[in-house]
Amino acid sequence: MSLRIGLLGDVMLGRSVGAALRGGVEPAELWDPSLRELARSLDFVICNLECCLSARGTPTTLIAGKPFFFRGPPQAVDSLRAIGVRVAGLANNHLLDFGADAGADTVALLRARQIATAGAGDDVAAARAPAIVESQERRTGVLALADHPDAYAAAAHRFGTAYARLRAGPPDWLLSEIEGLRTRCDLVIVFAHWGPNMTSRPATWQQRVAGALCAAGADLVAGHSAHVFHGIGFAHGRPVLYDLGDALDDYRVDPLLRNDLGVLAIWAHGDGEATLELVGLALEHCRTRLAAGAEADWIAERLTRACGELGTRVERVEPGRFRIRAA
């Protein structure tokens, strides 16, 4: 039987999303029922939680001039459970927006609700530690890291994120973690918050780093940060999802880059074979549903072009569902 893993990009549960929850919106209602049903049919889902979840803290002063601060209310954790999230990547540029105590609250809250975390912790070793999920008699290891900001990086006796300066190549600690996890798990996923916002294709350095991560033993690399989905490539025969785009937020929409359209990746792995499908998402203000009609057509056109640049083929198996194949 195939192990079916869902991967989502940025899930932001603060600002207007958090206000909706505090105002009485049920956490599950942030997702359309058809999307919840699809996500819950998978063995588990991995997402990047693009905020802290806490009732504590004040906006950080660690980064001068920082424009956005994201904090969701504690009940927002149930919106993740509603779509089957079992691993939350926390290495990003918003976990410490309200300080270390709010970040630590986030880790404790997620774990109390049986959601494993990766990419943040009380010190460097804890931040770099993987999450390991057992399902279908297989163990999947997830390593989460961020290439920005360095001000949020964990240090000795200081809560923070797993930070890696990637443009010069993956650091030795990251390659060692992958190699070590390879001996303990059936599958290894690297979940990276990398690169600048509002880009539509991976940079050369991201492609180079992805190749090194796969060479070290990663079975799949999945990225996020741009708020716009990128094309899918393959390195050493393994899929690289350079950016999954946004999954839930209240952001202003760029009419050209369409950050209101994202994807849910479904990676099915069984009997020595793996398939990768993408399902189009349409982000409304504080609510996400499956893409349809012209939205699905836009995703199809852009995905075909973006994947073609990376040497992969896109097969449209349903109006809003796409299978990705190596050329």
VMD Tcl script that draws the C-alpha trace (Angstrom):
set ca {
  {0.00 0.00 0.00}
  {1.29 3.46 -0.89}
  {2.15 5.99 1.75}
  {0.45 9.23 0.70}
  {1.96 12.41 2.12}
  {0.51 15.87 1.60}
  {2.72 18.95 1.54}
  {1.48 22.51 1.99}
  {3.38 25.77 1.87}
  {2.76 28.78 4.10}
  {-0.17 28.54 6.51}
  {-0.64 31.91 8.22}
  {-3.12 31.90 11.11}
  {-2.56 35.42 12.46}
  {-3.94 38.89 11.72}
  {-7.40 38.67 10.07}
  {-7.37 34.87 10.17}
  {-6.79 34.93 13.91}
  {-9.43 37.63 14.34}
  {-11.96 35.43 12.54}
  {-11.20 32.56 14.90}
  {-11.45 34.78 17.96}
  {-14.75 36.06 16.56}
  {-16.29 32.59 16.54}
  {-15.32 31.00 13.21}
  {-14.66 27.30 13.78}
  {-11.04 26.35 13.06}
  {-12.03 23.70 10.50}
  {-14.04 26.29 8.54}
  {-10.86 27.97 7.35}
  {-10.74 25.13 4.81}
  {-13.51 24.24 2.37}
  {-15.11 20.83 3.14}
  {-13.93 19.32 -0.16}
  {-10.34 20.32 0.63}
  {-10.62 18.96 4.17}
  {-11.92 15.67 2.81}
  {-9.05 15.36 0.35}
  {-6.39 16.26 2.90}
  {-7.82 13.89 5.51}
  {-7.74 11.04 2.98}
  {-3.93 11.23 3.01}
  {-1.77 9.45 5.55}
  {-0.58 12.78 6.89}
  {0.13 16.37 5.90}
  {3.23 18.53 6.41}
  {2.91 22.32 6.40}
  {4.95 25.43 7.08}
  {3.31 27.29 9.97}
  {3.98 30.92 9.05}
  {3.26 32.39 12.50}
  {3.44 31.66 16.19}
  {0.42 30.39 18.13}
  {0.24 32.02 21.54}
  {-1.56 34.51 23.75}
  {1.75 35.95 24.93}
  {4.39 38.31 23.64}
  {4.85 41.69 21.97}
  {6.19 42.45 18.48}
  {9.89 41.67 18.34}
  {12.61 44.28 18.08}
  {15.17 41.75 16.82}
  {14.73 42.97 13.23}
  {14.72 46.73 12.70}
  {11.95 47.94 10.42}
  {10.17 44.57 10.24}
  {6.76 45.34 8.66}
  {4.68 42.26 9.46}
  {4.10 40.35 12.69}
  {2.03 37.16 12.65}
  {0.54 35.55 15.77}
  {-2.47 33.24 15.78}
  {-4.63 32.41 18.81}
  {-4.06 29.03 20.49}
  {-7.33 27.59 19.13}
  {-5.91 27.97 15.62}
  {-4.02 24.72 16.16}
  {-7.27 22.88 15.47}
  {-7.33 24.27 11.93}
  {-4.16 22.26 11.31}
  {-5.65 19.12 12.81}
  {-8.72 19.61 10.59}
  {-6.62 18.92 7.47}
  {-4.53 16.11 8.91}
  {-1.32 18.01 9.68}
  {1.04 15.78 11.65}
  {4.24 17.75 11.08}
  {4.56 21.53 11.26}
  {7.73 23.13 9.96}
  {8.57 26.11 12.19}
  {11.79 27.36 10.62}
  {10.72 30.61 9.00}
  {10.76 34.39 9.37}
  {7.64 34.69 11.55}
  {7.90 32.14 14.38}
  {9.63 34.65 16.68}
  {7.56 37.68 15.67}
  {6.26 37.92 19.25}
  {9.36 36.71 21.02}
  {10.87 33.47 22.23}
  {8.12 32.75 24.78}
  {5.44 32.85 22.08}
  {7.62 30.65 19.88}
  {8.07 28.13 22.69}
  {4.32 28.23 23.34}
  {3.82 27.25 19.70}
  {6.03 24.17 20.00}
  {4.33 23.08 23.23}
  {0.83 23.63 21.86}
  {1.47 21.70 18.65}
  {3.02 18.76 20.46}
  {0.18 18.68 22.97}
  {-2.19 18.27 20.03}
  {-0.08 15.43 18.55}
  {1.50 17.55 15.82}
  {5.24 16.99 15.56}
  {7.46 20.00 15.00}
  {10.73 20.51 13.14}
  {12.94 23.55 12.69}
  {12.74 25.24 16.10}
  {13.78 24.53 19.66}
  {15.37 25.65 22.90}
  {18.91 25.49 21.49}
  {20.75 24.70 18.28}
  {20.52 20.92 18.64}
  {16.80 21.02 19.39}
  {16.11 23.39 16.49}
  {17.94 21.14 14.04}
  {16.33 17.92 15.29}
  {14.05 16.18 12.78}
  {10.44 15.18 13.19}
  {9.82 11.48 12.59}
  {6.38 10.17 11.68}
  {5.40 6.51 11.57}
  {2.64 5.52 9.14}
  {1.97 2.51 6.93}
  {4.80 0.68 8.73}
  {7.25 3.27 7.43}
  {9.20 6.02 9.13}
  {9.38 9.43 7.47}
  {11.93 11.93 8.73}
  {11.39 15.65 8.18}
  {14.17 18.23 8.52}
  {13.04 21.87 8.50}
  {15.33 24.87 8.11}
  {15.30 28.51 7.03}
  {17.84 30.69 5.26}
  {16.38 33.84 6.85}
  {16.43 35.68 9.15}
  {19.64 35.00 11.05}
  {18.24 37.07 13.95}
  {15.79 34.22 14.66}
  {18.46 31.52 14.68}
  {18.70 29.27 17.73}
  {21.88 29.48 19.78}
  {23.25 27.88 22.92}
  {20.58 28.33 25.61}
  {18.46 30.46 23.25}
  {15.18 29.43 21.62}
  {15.13 29.91 17.87}
  {14.97 28.37 14.42}
  {17.22 26.03 12.45}
  {19.09 28.58 10.38}
  {21.35 27.81 7.43}
  {23.11 30.27 5.13}
  {22.37 28.34 1.93}
  {23.54 30.53 -0.95}
  {27.10 29.22 -0.56}
  {25.81 25.64 -0.36}
  {24.30 23.47 2.37}
  {26.29 23.56 5.63}
  {27.99 20.43 6.91}
  {25.55 20.06 9.79}
  {22.63 19.80 7.38}
  {24.29 17.17 5.20}
  {25.23 15.21 8.33}
  {21.65 15.37 9.63}
  {20.35 14.03 6.31}
  {22.88 11.20 6.26}
  {22.08 10.28 9.85}
  {18.34 10.39 9.27}
  {18.80 8.19 6.20}
  {19.94 5.35 8.51}
  {16.90 5.73 10.78}
  {14.05 6.33 8.33}
  {12.56 4.88 5.18}
  {12.00 8.34 3.69}
  {13.73 11.66 4.26}
  {12.14 15.02 3.45}
  {13.95 18.37 3.62}
  {11.51 21.23 4.19}
  {13.20 24.55 3.47}
  {12.02 28.14 3.95}
  {14.34 29.73 1.43}
  {14.71 32.55 -1.03}
  {13.00 35.94 -1.37}
  {9.30 36.75 -1.53}
  {7.29 37.05 -4.74}
  {9.54 35.18 -7.13}
  {8.14 32.80 -9.74}
  {11.11 30.48 -10.36}
  {13.99 29.04 -8.34}
  {17.35 30.76 -8.33}
  {20.43 28.96 -9.59}
  {21.73 28.60 -6.04}
  {18.49 26.90 -4.96}
  {18.83 24.36 -7.75}
  {22.44 23.73 -6.78}
  {21.55 23.28 -3.09}
  {18.66 20.97 -3.92}
  {21.00 18.74 -5.88}
  {23.39 18.53 -2.92}
  {20.57 17.70 -0.52}
  {19.32 14.88 -2.73}
  {22.86 13.60 -3.22}
  {23.21 13.46 0.57}
  {20.12 11.25 0.86}
  {16.98 13.39 0.78}
  {14.15 11.58 -1.01}
  {12.25 14.83 -1.57}
  {12.99 18.52 -1.11}
  {10.07 20.91 -0.62}
  {10.43 24.66 -0.31}
  {8.35 27.69 0.64}
  {8.82 31.42 1.24}
  {8.05 33.06 -2.12}
  {4.24 33.09 -1.60}
  {4.07 31.95 -5.24}
  {4.37 28.34 -6.41}
  {7.36 27.38 -8.55}
  {7.92 24.57 -11.01}
  {8.95 21.06 -9.99}
  {12.35 19.66 -10.85}
  {14.21 16.41 -10.23}
  {17.70 15.97 -8.79}
  {19.34 12.56 -8.71}
  {15.95 11.16 -9.72}
  {14.21 12.71 -6.69}
  {11.55 15.43 -6.81}
  {12.28 19.01 -5.81}
  {9.28 21.23 -5.11}
  {11.10 24.54 -5.10}
  {8.18 26.50 -3.67}
  {4.69 25.34 -2.73}
  {3.30 28.87 -2.54}
  {0.73 29.96 0.02}
  {-1.93 27.73 1.53}
  {-3.89 30.06 3.86}
  {-3.57 33.78 4.60}
  {-5.12 37.26 4.44}
  {-2.53 38.79 2.10}
  {-2.99 41.36 -0.63}
  {-3.14 39.64 -4.02}
  {-0.66 40.41 -6.77}
  {-2.75 40.29 -10.00}
  {0.16 39.06 -12.11}
  {1.90 36.57 -9.82}
  {-1.42 35.36 -8.34}
  {-0.30 34.54 -4.81}
  {-3.95 33.65 -4.19}
  {-3.42 30.40 -6.12}
  {-1.34 27.64 -4.55}
  {-0.93 23.88 -4.57}
  {-1.27 20.87 -2.32}
  {1.39 18.34 -3.28}
  {0.58 14.65 -2.85}
  {3.61 12.36 -2.79}
  {2.67 8.68 -2.97}
  {5.46 6.24 -2.23}
  {5.05 2.47 -2.33}
  {6.55 -0.76 -3.69}
  {9.71 1.08 -4.68}
  {7.83 3.53 -6.89}
  {6.75 7.10 -6.23}
  {4.30 9.46 -7.89}
  {3.86 13.17 -7.40}
  {0.60 15.03 -7.96}
  {-0.39 18.64 -7.39}
  {-3.88 19.84 -6.55}
  {-4.70 23.48 -7.22}
  {-5.80 25.70 -4.34}
  {-7.67 29.00 -4.39}
  {-7.07 31.28 -1.41}
  {-9.93 33.55 -0.45}
  {-9.56 36.03 2.39}
  {-8.94 33.80 5.45}
  {-10.31 30.68 3.75}
  {-8.98 28.19 1.18}
  {-10.77 25.89 -1.25}
  {-9.96 23.74 -4.26}
  {-9.28 25.71 -7.43}
  {-11.83 25.40 -10.23}
  {-12.65 26.85 -13.64}
  {-10.43 29.71 -14.76}
  {-8.37 29.39 -11.57}
  {-7.46 25.79 -12.42}
  {-6.72 26.81 -16.02}
  {-4.33 29.54 -14.82}
  {-2.56 27.07 -12.54}
  {-2.31 24.54 -15.38}
  {-0.78 27.07 -17.79}
  {1.71 28.44 -15.31}
  {2.64 25.04 -13.93}
  {3.27 23.66 -17.42}
  {5.52 26.59 -18.28}
  {7.38 26.56 -14.95}
  {7.97 22.82 -14.98}
  {9.04 22.91 -18.62}
  {11.83 25.32 -17.66}
  {13.07 22.67 -15.20}
  {12.80 19.75 -17.63}
  {9.67 18.12 -16.21}
  {6.32 17.27 -17.77}
  {2.85 18.06 -16.43}
  {-0.11 15.79 -17.10}
  {-3.50 17.29 -16.31}
  {-5.43 14.32 -14.94}
  {-8.42 16.37 -13.71}
  {-9.31 20.06 -14.17}
  {-7.47 21.04 -10.99}
  {-5.18 18.05 -10.53}
  {-1.81 17.46 -12.15}
  {0.70 14.61 -12.28}
  {4.37 15.57 -12.49}
  {6.82 13.39 -14.41}
  {10.51 13.60 -15.14}
  {11.19 14.33 -18.81}
}
mol new
graphics top color blue
foreach p $ca { graphics top sphere $p radius 0.5 }
foreach p [lrange $ca 0 end-1] q [lrange $ca 1 end] { graphics top cylinder $p $q radius 0.2 }
display resetview
